[in-house]
Amino acid sequence: MPTELIAAVATGDQRAAIGVVRLSGPGAAACAGAVFSPADGTPLTDHPPRKLVYGTLRDREGRDIDRVLCTWSPEGSSYTGEETAELQCHGSPQVLTLALEALFAHGARQAGPGEFTKRAFLNGRLDLTQAEAVMDLIDAPTPQAARQAAGQLSGALSRRVEEVYDGLVDVLAHFNAVLDYPDEDLDPFTQKTVREALKGAWKGLTDLLATYQRGRITREGVPTAIVGVPNVGKSTLLNALVGYDRAIVTDIPGTTRDTVEETCVLGGVLLRLMDTAGIRDTEDTVEKLGVERSRKAMEGAGLIFVVTDQSQPTTGEDLTLLKTAMDLAPTILVVNKCDLPPAAIPVVNFKLPPTVTGSVKRNPERMVYKLGKKVAALFPQGTQSAGDVLTNARQAEAAQRALTAVERAWKALEAGVTPDALLTDVEEALSALGELTGKTVREDVTARIFERFCVGK
């Protein structure tokens, strides 16, 4: 377990109304007390834990630098599980810097990215899925993402995984008890017992893995390609969705030569938008590269907006593009420039995808509103309780390995393999689930998780 005293600014380096400096580790309260003097003259540690105390903050030379609030918590009752202290200062970056320097002079060192949360994990205050949820909550781009992260932080996903884990542990425990204590009056270890346990684990893991797509969309967003032939209004649509002029818009076909990426929340869903070059046959070398990137963007998309111009005749190229998009991903047809005289409406011999009509240039708010309705229908929020879904590839990979091991055990059971042999697969499933929650700690995995945290968290 960590034994060093660490300190960091928890509120960033921008000027703000309030700035917070945190300490964690042996002697945290004493270190804070060395730079903070309570106004009532009573030493900090003589005040009750977790109570804010008003007083003076001093720099490393003992000079007054701020009037602040300070609190401390004993080991075992803090976020990290260690003795902690916290100074709540005015949010001047200079004051916070001086406070840190004073703490360093009294034995603390600078905390690394995510080190407070990592200590909470190592000290058993959080499991690995909860630790991941901390940063997800900080980075949450939508209300749904915030609710998901908060639920995961409260242990919703951990409890769901633990239910499967406990069922498999019972199988191992029962087998070993019968093997080690043959004279005891224990229920026999039967094939039916194992089958029922594996069936329960298989269903639990299958249901859990089915949540990954929705969880990933909530956390990362839907990669969304905006495609169409040149000059139909793709860049104008991107600008309307993000709320400012992100892409260059002109009346000259082929202005967009490369993919332009941005994010927006539409219909309550986070979209990772890619405005692409107009797709057409061209001899221009640079434009050809742009068209090729557009096609690749479509292939990697989870949602495609196909934009057309109602004022221009629909060509075979338009229809081919629309059918290609529909084969690749959920598609919304955006019929643009409806403020202009319409061209002849072609006969289409296939069912059109969800369609939005209007003018992005003349009435962008209305077009965005209608698009939001279609997106919300394609990606419903669902009724599943927040927090009990898989949200990243690490979690999904571990759950998949557990499921594969359970399926292997099931096949071995049906093939008549002796219980002691198939239990090797059960142990492998348990190991994979342990990696998911952090029961089985791999240093390379934990390092990757915490390195994306901000300093002070």
N, C-alpha and C positions, 0 to 999 in steps of 0.2 A: 504494500500500500504506500501511497505518496507520503513523504515525510518532510518535504520542503514547504516553506511558507511562500505563497504566491500572492501577487497583487496586480490589479489592472483596472483601467478605466472601463466601466461597463456601458457608458453612454456615448461612445464615439468621440471624435475629435472636433466636432462642430460646436460653435457657440450655441448655448441653449439656456433655458431658465434654470434647469437643474442638471447637475453632473454627479455621477455616482462612481466612487472608487471602492472596489471589493477586495477583501483579503480572505484567504482560506489556507488552513494548515495549522500546525502546532504553534501556539503563541500568537495567534491572530489578534486576540483582544488586547494583549499586552503591547503588541506593536502599534495597534491603533491608538491605545492609551498613551503611547510615547509621543504622539504628534497631536493629540486631541486632549483639551482640558475642559471637563464639564463646568458649566457656569456655576453650579452649586458647590464646587470644590471637592466633591466626592469622586474618588477614582472610578473610571469607567466600569471596571469589573465588579465594583460594589453595587452598581445599578442592576436591576433585574434583567435577565436575558430578553432579547427581542423587544426591548422598549427603546423608543427614540429618546436620545439625550441631547440637549442643546448645549453648545459650548464653542470653544475657539480652536481653529485649526492653525497649526504652526508649520513653518518650513523646516528644513534640516538645520538651519541656524537658530531655530527657536523664535523666529519672528512671526507675528500674527499675519495670516494671509486671508482668513475668511471666518465668518460665523456660520457654523454648520450643525447638522444633526448627525448623530452617530448611534449605531446599535451593534450588538454582538450576540452571537449564539454559541452555546457550548457544543462540544463534539456529540454527534448522534442526533441532533435536532435541527440541522441546517440543510440547505439544498445539497451541498457536497457530502454531507455526513461528517465533516470535520468541524473543528472550531472555526468560526468565521466572524468577520466584522465588516461593516459597511459605513462609509462616510458619504453623506448627502450634502454636496456643496452647491454654490452658485455655479452655473454652467459655463464658466470661463475656461477655455482650454489652458490658459496660463496657470490658473489656480490648480487645475487638475494635474498638470505637469509637476508643479511644485509639491503637491501632496504626494504624488508617486515617488518623487526623488527623496522626500523625507522618509517614506516607508522603506524605500530601498536602503537608506542609511541605517535603518534599525533592523535589518536582517531579512527583509522580504526580497523576492526577485520578481522580474517581469513574468506574468503568466503567458503561456502560449495560446494560440487559437484553440478555443473549445476546451481549455484545460479544466475549467470549473465543472463543466458538464461531464468531461471524461472522468474526473474524480468522483462525481456523483455515481457514475456507472461502476467504476472500480470498487467503490465502497458499498455497492448494493442498493443505492437509493433509486436508481433507474435501471431498467434493462436496456438492451441495445435498440429496440424499436422505439422506446420512449425517448432515448437520447437523440435518435434521428428526428423524432417529432419536434424537439426543441427548435432546431434550425428550420424545419419546415414551417413551424408556426411563425418564426421571425420573417421568413421569406414568403409567407402565404400571399398569393396574388389575388385571391378572390375570397369572399365570405365562406364559400363552401370549403375551400382549401384550409382556411383558418379553423373551421369547425372540425374538419377531418384531423388536422394536426393536434388540436386540443383533445379530441377523443382518444387519439393514439397516445398522447402524453399521459392521459388518465389511466391508461392500461387496457383499453378495449381490445386492441389487437393482441396484446400479451395474453389476455385471458382466453381468447379464442385459440391461440396456439397451445396454451397450457392445457386446455381440455383434451386436445389430441395427444399431447405429450404424456399426460397422466394416464390415458388409456393404454398406451403402449408400455409405459412403465409397469402398470399392473400385470400385463402379460409376462414380462420378464420376472417380476417379483414372485408371481404365482408359480412359474416354472421352477425357479431356483428354490423356492420354499419346499415344493414337493420333492425335488431332487435331494436337497440337503437334510430334510427331516421326513424320511419315508415312514417312520413309525407314528407320526402325528396324524390326527384325524382331520386331514385336509381334503378339500374337494379335488378329485383327480384332474390332472392336466389333460384335457381332451381336445380332439380336433375341433369340436364345436366351439369350445372356449376361445381358441385362437381365431377361428373363422369370424366369430362375432366381433372380436376386438379389431381384427384387420378391416372388417367391413366398416366399422365405425370410424377408424382412422382414415380409410380411403375416402369416405364421404366427406369427412371434415376437411381433409386436404384438398379434395376436388372443389368443394364449395369455396374454400379460401382462395385457391388459385383463380377461380372465376371472377374474383373481385379485382384482380390486378389491373385489368384494362381500365376500369372506372377509376381506381385509385391513382393510376399513372396519369390519366387525363386530368384529374383534380389537381395533382401536384405539378405536373410538367406542362399541361396544355395540349391542345390538338394541333399537330402540324397541318397548316391549311394553305393550299396552293390557290392563288388567284390566276386563272388562265383564260386565254381567249386569243383570237386573231388580233393583229395590231390595231390600235386606235379605237378600241371598243369601250374604254373607260376603266381599265384595270387599276391604273395608278390613282385615278380619281377616287375609285372605291376604297383603295388602301388608305388614302388620306382621310376619307370620311370616317372610316372605322377607327383610326388611331386618333383622330381629332386635330390633326395639324398637317401641314404640307411636308410629309415625309418623302414622297417621291416626286420627281419632276414630271410635270404634265404639259404637253404641247399638242398641237393638232397634227404634228408630223408623225406618221406611222414609223414604228421602230425606235422611238425615243429610249425606251427601257431596253438596255442591252444585257443587264445582269439581274440576278434575283436580288430584291430588296426585302429585308426581313424586319419585322416589328411584331409587337404583341398587343392584344386588346382583349377585353372581356366582353363577350357578346352572348346575350341570352343566359347570363350567369356562368358561361363556359369560357375558360381561358383559351384563346387561339394564338398560335404562333404563325403569323401571317407571312407568306412569301409572295410578293408581287413579282411576276415573271415576265420575261420578254415575250412579245407577241409571237404565237406559233404560226409559222408560214414557211413555204419554200423560198429560200433566198440564196443569192450568190455572194452576199456580203460575208466575208470571213468572220468578222467580229459578231455580226448578228447571228450567224450560224451557231457560234459557241453559246450565245444567249438562249437560242431556241433549244439546244441540246440540254442546257441546264434546266430549262422550263420543263422538259419532258422528265428529267430525273426528279425534279421537285414533285411532279404529279405521282411518280412511282413511290415516293417516300411519304406521301401525304395521308393523313387520317381523315381529311375533309377537303373537298375541292369546290371552289366557286368558279363556274364556267360563265364568263361574262360575254354577252352578245349585244349587238347594236340593232335595235328594232328598225332604225331608219335605213338600214342597208339590207339588200337581199341576202337571205341565208344561203350559204354555199355548202357544197359537199364537204368542204374542209371543216366548216362549223359543226356539221352533224357528226363527222368522224371524231372530232375532238370531244364532243359531248358524250358519245358512246364509249370512247376510250376512258374518259374520266369516270363514268358510271361503273365500268368494269374494275376500276382500281380502288375506289373508295366511295363513301357516302358523298353525294354530289348535290349541290344546289345550283340551279340555273338562274342567273341574274340577267334579266332582259332590261338593258339600259337604253337611255336616250328616248324614252317614251314621250318626251315633250316635242319631239320632231315628227314630221309626217311619216307614217309607217310605210315600210316596203311591203310587197306582197307576202302573205303568210304561207310558208311552204307546207306541203303535206308530209307529216312525219309518220313513219311506219313502226315506231316503237314508243313505249310509254315514257313520258318525260319525267324527270326527277322533280322534287319540290321546287317550285318556281316563284321568284319574286320579280315584279315588274315596277318600273318607275324611272326617275331620272336622278342619278347620283349627283349630277352637277346642279340641277335646279332645286331638288328637295332631298338633300343628303340625310337629314334627320329621319325622314319617313322611310327611306330605303334601309337605313341602319336598323330602325325599329322592326321592320318586317323581316329582315334577315335574322335578327335576334330571335324572333318567334320560331323560325324554321330551325335554327341551330339548337334551340332549347328542346324542340321536339325530337331532333336526331340524337341528342345527348342528354337524356333526362337525368335529373339528379338522383332519382331513386328514393326508396323509402328505408334502405338499410341504415342502421344506426351509425352515426359518424364515428370514425376512429378504428373500426374493426376490419379495414381492408388493407391489402398489400399496396404499397405506394412506390416502391422502387425495385430495380432489377435485382439487387442483392437479396432482398426478402423473397422475391418470386423464385429466384434460382435455388435458394435453400429449401423453400417449400416444394419445389419440383423434385429435388433430389430425395426429399423425404417420401414424396408420393411414389417415385420410381422404386424406392427400396420396399415400400409397403406392397406395391404390385408384384414385385419379385417374390416377396414372402408368400403372397397369396397363391401365385402360380406354383411355388414349391410345395405348398400345403396340398393343393389339388393333385400334384404329381406324386404324393405319398412320401415326401421327404420327411425325415424324423424331425420333431419339434426343435431339438437342440441345434440342428443345422439351419432351419429357417429363421431362428431367433437371431442369427448373425445379421440378417437383413433388418430385423426390428431394431437392433442396436444401431445400425447405420442410419435408419430413419430418425432415431432419437438424437444422434449426433448432428444431423442436418438441422433438426428443429432447435437444438441447442445453439447452433451457430446463428439461427434467425434471431433469437432473443438475447444471445450473449452468454448463455450457460456454458457453452464451449467457446472460449475466447481465442480468436486468432489475431495476433498483433498487427498483421498487415491489413486486415479488414478494419479493425478499430482505428488504425492510423488514417486510413482513407476517409473514414466517416468524420473524424474530428478535425481533420485538416481544412475542411470547408467552413468550419465555424468562424465567427468573428472573435477577436480578442475580447476578453471580459465576459464571455458566456460559457 
